[in-house]
């Protein structure tokens, strides 16, 4: 009888933990990579790229090579604002200018959604520039 009760206790414990869904409750502080609906910039990604290229000041970049690359990442917050802007690449002046350019774009995004609720989403964008 004791073995049966122990078996039932273990079985129900497994069910209670097995049924939790991390997407059921959206944490206001968690940053999601996978969402039901991605964050979107008004006018789409091409509109964001166009504004970025207009505001990017290439005169602030000191490049020893013709092609410079970086990867920009930022968080689209639940209210559509941008935070935690970072750039990872070989050229520090290029990274710095890319970060500052993203920060200058103060147009709000439509936030990402999980279960129709806004959540924080990490957004990544590769950037390559040719200097002649």
Residue pairs with C-beta under 8 A, 6 or more apart in sequence:
23 114
23 115
24 115
26 114
26 115
26 117
26 119
28 78
28 120
29 120
30 119
30 120
31 75
31 120
31 121
31 122
32 112
32 114
32 119
32 120
32 121
32 122
33 121
33 122
35 112
35 113
35 114
35 119
35 121
36 112
36 113
36 114
36 115
36 116
37 112
37 113
38 112
38 121
39 76
39 80
39 109
39 110
39 111
39 112
39 121
39 123
40 109
40 110
41 47
41 48
41 107
41 109
41 110
42 107
42 108
42 109
42 110
48 105
51 105
51 107
52 101
52 102
52 105
55 101
55 104
55 105
56 97
56 98
56 101
57 97
57 101
58 97
58 129
58 131
60 93
60 96
60 97
61 68
61 91
61 93
61 94
61 97
61 129
61 131
62 91
62 93
63 91
63 93
63 94
63 131
65 131
66 130
66 131
66 132
67 128
67 129
67 130
67 131
68 89
68 90
68 91
68 94
68 128
68 129
68 131
69 89
69 90
69 126
69 127
69 128
69 129
70 87
70 88
70 89
70 90
70 91
70 94
70 95
70 98
70 126
70 127
71 87
71 88
71 89
71 124
71 125
71 126
71 127
72 85
72 86
72 87
72 98
72 99
72 102
72 124
72 125
72 126
72 127
73 84
73 85
73 86
73 87
73 88
73 122
73 123
73 124
73 125
74 82
74 83
74 84
74 85
74 86
74 102
74 122
74 123
75 82
75 83
75 84
75 120
75 121
75 122
75 123
76 82
76 109
76 111
76 112
76 120
76 121
76 123
77 83
77 111
77 120
78 111
78 118
78 119
78 120
79 108
79 111
79 118
80 108
80 109
80 110
80 111
81 108
81 109
82 102
82 103
82 105
82 109
85 99
85 102
85 103
86 99
87 94
87 95
87 96
87 98
87 99
87 127
88 95
89 95
89 98
89 127
94 129
98 127
111 118
111 119
111 120
111 121
112 118
112 119
112 120
112 121
113 119
